[in-house]
Every structure is written in structure tokens, then in C-alpha cells.
Amino acid sequence: MKIYELLTFNRELLKRIHIAGIKPEDYKYLDLFNEYDARLSSGEKVTYIVAILSEKFNISERKVYTLIAKFNNEIDCCNFRAVE
């Protein structure tokens, strides 16, 4: 498959992702957010979770906080923009 074919096949999805302001590389942090959500649900403190995830994923604590805030944003389904 050529790059052109892949982009054409996924055009609508890619357009929606772009309009929503989602960066394609954000997929790399889905496991981080899943773990954050699970730990938070089990009663762990946010500061502790962020410290653990920062070390585990080898990123700064500030980046973890930024990702958590980003992934918690609601999307306006009418125009696919993040609602803040």
C-alpha cells in the first residue's frame, strides 16, 4: 500500500482528528491515560500517579499533566473542536 492510498482511505477520520486539534502522535500516550484513569479510579492521588507515569513513560511531570488535561477535553460533535 502506498502512503497516498492510506491517506485516501482514512481521509475523513484524519480530517476530523485535525479539526479537533488532536496530534497524530498522541496515540502514543493512550496507555498512559488508561493507566492514569485506572489508578485514579482505585483511589490513588493525582500527584503520585503523575510521578509514577512520568518515570514509566520517560516524560516530564508537566507533560503528563498536559496529556491528562488534553485527553479529558470534551469534543463538540457538531464542529469537532475541543470544548474548554
C-alpha positions as CSV (number, residue, x, y, z in Angstrom):
1,M,0.0,0.0,0.0
2,K,1.3,3.5,-0.8
3,I,1.1,6.4,1.5
4,Y,-1.3,8.1,-0.8
5,E,-3.7,5.1,-0.6
6,L,-3.5,5.0,3.2
7,L,-4.3,8.7,3.4
8,T,-7.1,8.5,0.9
9,F,-8.6,5.5,2.7
10,N,-8.6,7.4,6.1
11,R,-9.2,10.9,4.8
12,E,-12.4,11.5,6.8
13,L,-11.0,10.3,10.1
14,L,-7.8,12.3,9.6
15,K,-9.8,15.4,8.8
16,R,-11.8,15.0,12.0
17,I,-8.7,14.4,14.0
18,H,-7.1,17.5,12.5
19,I,-10.2,19.7,13.1
20,A,-10.4,18.6,16.7
21,G,-6.8,19.7,17.2
22,I,-5.5,16.2,18.0
23,K,-1.9,15.5,17.1
24,P,-1.4,12.1,15.3
25,E,1.4,11.2,17.8
26,D,-1.0,11.5,20.7
27,Y,-1.8,7.8,20.1
28,K,1.5,7.0,21.9
29,Y,0.0,8.2,25.2
30,L,-3.2,6.2,25.2
31,D,-1.7,3.6,27.5
32,L,-0.5,6.4,29.8
33,F,-4.1,7.8,30.1
34,N,-5.6,4.3,30.5
35,E,-3.3,3.7,33.4
36,Y,-3.9,7.1,34.9
37,D,-7.7,6.5,34.7
38,A,-7.4,3.1,36.3
39,R,-5.2,4.3,39.1
40,L,-7.4,7.3,39.8
41,S,-10.4,5.1,40.0
42,S,-8.7,2.9,42.5
43,G,-8.2,5.9,44.8
44,E,-4.6,6.9,44.2
45,K,-3.7,10.6,44.4
46,V,-3.1,12.5,41.2
47,T,0.4,13.7,42.3
48,Y,1.5,10.2,42.9
49,I,0.1,8.9,39.7
50,V,1.7,11.6,37.7
51,A,5.1,10.9,39.3
52,I,4.8,7.2,38.5
53,L,3.7,7.8,34.9
54,S,6.4,10.4,34.3
55,E,9.0,7.9,35.3
56,K,7.4,5.0,33.5
57,F,6.9,6.8,30.2
58,N,10.1,8.8,30.5
59,I,8.5,12.2,30.1
60,S,8.2,15.2,32.4
61,E,5.5,15.5,35.0
62,R,4.4,18.7,33.3
63,K,3.8,16.7,30.0
64,V,1.8,14.1,32.0
65,Y,-0.4,16.8,33.4
66,T,-0.8,18.3,29.9
67,L,-1.8,15.0,28.4
68,I,-4.3,14.3,31.1
69,A,-5.9,17.6,30.6
70,K,-5.9,17.2,26.8
71,F,-7.4,13.7,26.9
72,N,-10.1,14.8,29.4
73,N,-11.3,17.5,27.0
74,E,-14.8,17.0,25.6
75,I,-15.3,17.2,21.8
76,D,-18.1,19.3,20.4
77,C,-19.5,16.7,17.9
78,C,-21.0,19.4,15.8
79,N,-17.7,21.0,14.8
80,F,-15.2,18.5,16.3
81,R,-13.5,21.2,18.4
82,A,-12.2,20.5,21.9
83,V,-14.5,22.3,24.4
84,E,-12.6,24.0,27.1
